[in-house]
Amino acid sequence: MKKLAVVSDKNSIPEFSLGRLKKKNYPKEIVFIGRSNVGKSSLLNSICSRGLQEVSDKPGKTVELSFYALKNYVTVVDVPGYGFAYYNMKEVQDAIKEGKDPSSILDKKGKWLEAIDMYLNSDKGHGKHRIAHAYVLLDGRHGIKKADVHFIQKLESNRIPYTFVLTKTDVIFPEELVQTMMLMKEQMISLGYFQFDYNNVILSSSRSKSGIGFMRSHIGEQVYMKEQL
């Protein structure tokens, strides 16, 4: 696994990702996005069979967009966990208590969000993205939360295909998972997206490795289909 680029603001998004370079054989990009502490780093480590990110119990550990080359045929894009990564008010309050200016903290977090939005916005003059598919990670115990809605809408508005991945399913009773998925359908309909399909939800667990093999195959299929277009 080779790290290709790290993005901390909109001006550092790599040229190959924005489609500005003339070379046409850059690998397609697979995006992983989800709330802080949803288990994204653990899942990525399981899928790729080696460490990408330091795994931590502290929400918002991933704080930059990271691009990784996976076997030279796909680029994995690890998006910062949203929520804590952007608006961790405790961090701001601690800075104030210590007599520090919190504006720099808010500015940095705002730049992360701006960079992510620019990356996902493929229709605003920044060239054609090479995103083959996005995986929206949700805690299987909670489903879609308010913080998820912004990015679901971004994916929908930019017509980026995506699949929901429910994490930590090894600690959830089957009937609870059914309830979560039924609620997800209701939420998507309430947002105006009526094409919700239960088959577009992957159940996974980094601990038990459930769903990991299926995800690897699914990623391969999405990249192959995108290459045929």
GIWOSUL-V613292 format. One record per backbone hydrogen bond with DSSP energy under -0.5 kcal/mol. CO is the residue of the C=O (numbers start at 1). NH is the residue of the N-H. If there is no record, write none. Layout:
{{CO	NH} {CO	NH}}
This chain:
{{2	69} {5	67} {6	8} {7	65} {9	12} {10	13} {14	17} {14	18} {15	20} {15	21} {17	130} {28	75} {29	31} {29	132} {29	133} {30	77} {31	135} {32	79} {33	137} {34	82} {35	38} {39	43} {40	44} {41	45} {42	46} {43	47} {44	48} {45	49} {45	50} {57	59} {58	61} {61	63} {62	81} {65	7} {66	78} {67	4} {67	5} {68	70} {68	76} {69	2} {69	71} {70	73} {70	74} {73	28} {74	70} {74	76} {75	30} {75	77} {76	68} {76	78} {77	32} {77	79} {78	66} {81	85} {82	36} {82	84} {83	86} {83	87} {84	88} {87	89} {88	91} {88	92} {89	93} {90	94} {91	95} {92	96} {93	97} {94	98} {95	100} {96	99} {100	102} {101	104} {102	106} {103	107} {104	108} {105	109} {106	110} {107	111} {108	112} {109	113} {110	114} {111	115} {112	116} {113	117} {114	118} {115	119} {116	120} {117	121} {120	122} {121	124} {130	29} {130	132} {133	31} {134	136} {134	163} {135	33} {135	137} {136	165} {137	35} {138	167} {139	142} {139	143} {145	148} {145	149} {146	149} {146	150} {148	152} {149	153} {150	154} {151	155} {152	156} {153	157} {154	158} {155	160} {156	159} {159	161} {161	134} {163	136} {164	202} {165	138} {165	167} {166	204} {167	140} {168	171} {169	172} {173	176} {173	177} {174	178} {175	179} {176	180} {177	181} {178	182} {179	183} {180	184} {181	185} {182	186} {183	187} {184	188} {185	189} {186	190} {187	191} {188	193} {189	192} {192	194} {197	200} {198	201} {200	164} {202	166} {204	169} {205	209} {209	212} {209	213} {210	205} {211	215} {212	216} {213	217} {214	218} {215	219} {216	220} {217	221} {218	222} {219	223} {220	224} {221	225} {222	226} {223	227} {224	228} {226	229}}
